[in-house]
Amino acid sequence: MILSDKRILEEIDKGTIIIEPFDRSCLGTNSYDVHLGKYLATYKSRVLDAKKHNEIEHFEIPKDGFVLHPGTLYLGVTLEYTETHGHVPFLEGKSSTGRLGIDIHATAGKGDVGFCNTWTLEISVAQPVKIYAGMPIGQLIYFVVEGNIETMYNSKGNAKYNNKTTKPVESMMWKNVF
């Protein structure tokens, strides 16, 4: 079950959903619009290795925008910091973003209950497109959880993406044992 606009507002009032900054005009019928933060990153190497720490370079999106190109994976970040303490958050692209050929996540659209951070976006494009900091980039939807939660994400000792940030975060796959 997906939360409606009224239920999202109720959960915000209860403190089980936190969105900072919160703007009531960004609340949809059953979602909340999030915006692109001012930082992007790209990997330093064109060949990535899942067993190694692949370093990234951060840069700020200029005021007059930045052109994304096909064939490059860009890491972006949401302007909004969110916390979800009782629901499963899903981040999806907006239809207007998709119609520009922008994909905002390769595989990581689902968050965990207890995720408290900005969202790193895995951005790719179908053709060159100019983007701007602060533009609407996606929407959060919230699903009801069935059953009790044993360990919230923010209390897991091995959670790889718990450090609060305003910049995109690179893959931490290298921390897994395989």
Summary of the structure (lengths in Angstrom):
residues: 178
radius of gyration: 16.4
end to end distance: 35.1
largest distance: 47.6
contacts: 503
relative contact order: 0.25
helix: 13%
strand: 35%
